[in-house]
Amino acid sequence: MHSSLSLTAFVGVLLFASGCLSSNHSIPKQDLMRLAHEAPSERGERVRVVQTFVTSEQPPKAPRAESTCCDASGTVHIDIGGVHGHGPGARGARGTRGPRGTRGPRSGGGGSRPGHSSPPKHGGSSHAPKSKGGGSKGGGSLSGIDGDAAAVLAVVVVASAAAIAVVAASSEGARYDGWAKIGGNHPVHLYGQGNDYRQVALEDLTVEEAEWATRAYVRKSEGDWQALGRAPLNRQGWAYSVFLGAGLVGEMGASATPGPISHIQLGYFPIHEFGLHADIGFGWGESKQAMPTSARFEARAALEAQLLPFQSRRIHAGGFAQIGTGVRTLSAGGGSSELYSGGVLMQLDITTRLAMTGRAGVTHAYGESATEMSLGISIY
């Protein structure tokens, strides 16, 4: 227990340190190319920006450009990763080599993978009662772990995962990801292959320089900058979710009754509407068997597919399907079973990378069907 709490605190400190927002924002490569093709007088009207972290590289400071359009207040970073090109000739003093730095981590998606402890499996005992239903197997019970101890361990794991989610959500909730209006003479800091560096005013940016750049920065304190609004929710990329709720947790020889249910998920969305997740779930409650002090407990490991094709303003809807394995303690009947689950998803987008997600579904395992509902946060 003590080591688990220490690990939680350590991970939380690391996340807090890495999650501090800087005054920099990022812009996709295609947006920089679009700006280079626009008329110089129109380039600063709507620039795509995404705020980065203090661990990002910091370009050299430039003198503040004269005010031309709007009130100034901070810093913007343009990040164009993974682009290869041939650099144009340096213009004046801009062809200097900039300092190396570490790029900040991409938030959303995922966040840190929480540590979890799956209850150990033991060979089937001749004294352990068999779980009812054709889907149950005798070789995967948690009979070596007391139900109360397993529930306490699950609480520690879920609390750790929730703490990580809260820290990540707090930074993502404040992180600006949208559009800004900046002055045409605003300095843009460009980095090319080999960390070559040059600085150019936005209105002077050429197509060749945009192709050459692998990343670029705009610092708010160096010119005019005005936020125009956040971008809509974007799930594409890594995703991390934690859900808490209630569901029916059964046990051999007794009807299923409600108990706490939790899910920890790490996944990836190749497109905005569809994603795959690894899901770790826990369910527990008071046993009605001869051992009333030992909680019935169940652990699950599954692969989940999510599809959210419907959207109305900030509300998103879809469904999920799961296939995996469940194991439970002796106080819940013991044994293991294949599980199949499906249900509906509802989402309320909070920011471009953060959403509140509700889920309701039915799980079939151990020859029984059980319902559950839960609510949590999803970070992309």
ZIQUIJO-V832740 format. One record per residue. N is the residue number from 1. D_LAST is the distance of its C-alpha to the last C-alpha in whole Angstrom. Layout:
BEGIN
n=[N & N]
d_last=[D_LAST & D_LAST]
END
This chain:
BEGIN
n=[1 & 2 & 3 & 4 & 5 & 6 & 7 & 8 & 9 & 10 & 11 & 12 & 13 & 14 & 15 & 16 & 17 & 18 & 19 & 20 & 21 & 22 & 23 & 24 & 25 & 26 & 27 & 28 & 29 & 30 & 31 & 32 & 33 & 34 & 35 & 36 & 37 & 38 & 39 & 40 & 41 & 42 & 43 & 44 & 45 & 46 & 47 & 48 & 49 & 50 & 51 & 52 & 53 & 54 & 55 & 56 & 57 & 58 & 59 & 60 & 61 & 62 & 63 & 64 & 65 & 66 & 67 & 68 & 69 & 70 & 71 & 72 & 73 & 74 & 75 & 76 & 77 & 78 & 79 & 80 & 81 & 82 & 83 & 84 & 85 & 86 & 87 & 88 & 89 & 90 & 91 & 92 & 93 & 94 & 95 & 96 & 97 & 98 & 99 & 100 & 101 & 102 & 103 & 104 & 105 & 106 & 107 & 108 & 109 & 110 & 111 & 112 & 113 & 114 & 115 & 116 & 117 & 118 & 119 & 120 & 121 & 122 & 123 & 124 & 125 & 126 & 127 & 128 & 129 & 130 & 131 & 132 & 133 & 134 & 135 & 136 & 137 & 138 & 139 & 140 & 141 & 142 & 143 & 144 & 145 & 146 & 147 & 148 & 149 & 150 & 151 & 152 & 153 & 154 & 155 & 156 & 157 & 158 & 159 & 160 & 161 & 162 & 163 & 164 & 165 & 166 & 167 & 168 & 169 & 170 & 171 & 172 & 173 & 174 & 175 & 176 & 177 & 178 & 179 & 180 & 181 & 182 & 183 & 184 & 185 & 186 & 187 & 188 & 189 & 190 & 191 & 192 & 193 & 194 & 195 & 196 & 197 & 198 & 199 & 200 & 201 & 202 & 203 & 204 & 205 & 206 & 207 & 208 & 209 & 210 & 211 & 212 & 213 & 214 & 215 & 216 & 217 & 218 & 219 & 220 & 221 & 222 & 223 & 224 & 225 & 226 & 227 & 228 & 229 & 230 & 231 & 232 & 233 & 234 & 235 & 236 & 237 & 238 & 239 & 240 & 241 & 242 & 243 & 244 & 245 & 246 & 247 & 248 & 249 & 250 & 251 & 252 & 253 & 254 & 255 & 256 & 257 & 258 & 259 & 260 & 261 & 262 & 263 & 264 & 265 & 266 & 267 & 268 & 269 & 270 & 271 & 272 & 273 & 274 & 275 & 276 & 277 & 278 & 279 & 280 & 281 & 282 & 283 & 284 & 285 & 286 & 287 & 288 & 289 & 290 & 291 & 292 & 293 & 294 & 295 & 296 & 297 & 298 & 299 & 300 & 301 & 302 & 303 & 304 & 305 & 306 & 307 & 308 & 309 & 310 & 311 & 312 & 313 & 314 & 315 & 316 & 317 & 318 & 319 & 320 & 321 & 322 & 323 & 324 & 325 & 326 & 327 & 328 & 329 & 330 & 331 & 332 & 333 & 334 & 335 & 336 & 337 & 338 & 339 & 340 & 341 & 342 & 343 & 344 & 345 & 346 & 347 & 348 & 349 & 350 & 351 & 352 & 353 & 354 & 355 & 356 & 357 & 358 & 359 & 360 & 361 & 362 & 363 & 364 & 365 & 366 & 367 & 368 & 369 & 370 & 371 & 372 & 373 & 374 & 375 & 376 & 377 & 378 & 379 & 380]
d_last=[30 & 31 & 29 & 26 & 26 & 27 & 24 & 21 & 23 & 23 & 19 & 18 & 21 & 19 & 15 & 17 & 19 & 16 & 14 & 17 & 16 & 19 & 21 & 19 & 17 & 16 & 17 & 17 & 20 & 21 & 21 & 23 & 25 & 25 & 27 & 29 & 31 & 31 & 34 & 34 & 35 & 32 & 29 & 28 & 28 & 24 & 22 & 18 & 17 & 14 & 14 & 15 & 16 & 19 & 19 & 19 & 23 & 25 & 27 & 31 & 31 & 33 & 36 & 34 & 35 & 37 & 36 & 36 & 33 & 31 & 31 & 29 & 27 & 25 & 23 & 21 & 20 & 19 & 18 & 19 & 18 & 20 & 23 & 26 & 29 & 33 & 33 & 36 & 39 & 38 & 39 & 41 & 40 & 36 & 37 & 36 & 34 & 31 & 30 & 28 & 25 & 22 & 19 & 16 & 13 & 10 & 7 & 3 & 4 & 6 & 8 & 12 & 13 & 16 & 19 & 21 & 24 & 26 & 29 & 32 & 33 & 37 & 40 & 41 & 44 & 47 & 47 & 43 & 43 & 42 & 39 & 40 & 39 & 39 & 35 & 36 & 37 & 39 & 38 & 34 & 35 & 34 & 38 & 38 & 35 & 37 & 34 & 34 & 33 & 30 & 29 & 29 & 27 & 25 & 24 & 24 & 21 & 19 & 20 & 19 & 15 & 15 & 16 & 14 & 11 & 13 & 14 & 10 & 10 & 13 & 12 & 9 & 11 & 14 & 12 & 14 & 12 & 15 & 19 & 22 & 25 & 27 & 31 & 32 & 34 & 31 & 30 & 28 & 27 & 27 & 27 & 28 & 29 & 30 & 29 & 31 & 31 & 32 & 32 & 33 & 33 & 30 & 33 & 35 & 32 & 33 & 32 & 33 & 31 & 28 & 28 & 29 & 26 & 23 & 22 & 23 & 23 & 24 & 25 & 26 & 29 & 30 & 31 & 30 & 26 & 25 & 22 & 22 & 19 & 15 & 13 & 12 & 9 & 7 & 5 & 7 & 7 & 6 & 5 & 7 & 9 & 12 & 15 & 19 & 21 & 25 & 26 & 30 & 30 & 34 & 36 & 39 & 42 & 41 & 39 & 35 & 34 & 31 & 29 & 26 & 23 & 20 & 17 & 14 & 12 & 10 & 9 & 9 & 9 & 12 & 12 & 10 & 12 & 13 & 11 & 13 & 12 & 15 & 16 & 18 & 20 & 23 & 26 & 29 & 32 & 36 & 38 & 41 & 43 & 46 & 43 & 42 & 40 & 38 & 35 & 34 & 31 & 28 & 26 & 23 & 22 & 20 & 18 & 16 & 16 & 14 & 15 & 14 & 17 & 18 & 17 & 19 & 19 & 16 & 16 & 15 & 17 & 17 & 18 & 17 & 20 & 20 & 23 & 24 & 26 & 27 & 30 & 32 & 34 & 38 & 38 & 36 & 38 & 37 & 36 & 33 & 32 & 29 & 27 & 26 & 23 & 22 & 21 & 19 & 16 & 16 & 13 & 13 & 11 & 11 & 10 & 8 & 5 & 6 & 8 & 11 & 12 & 16 & 17 & 21 & 23 & 26 & 26 & 29 & 30 & 34 & 36 & 34 & 31 & 29 & 27 & 24 & 22 & 19 & 17 & 13 & 10 & 7 & 4 & 0]
END
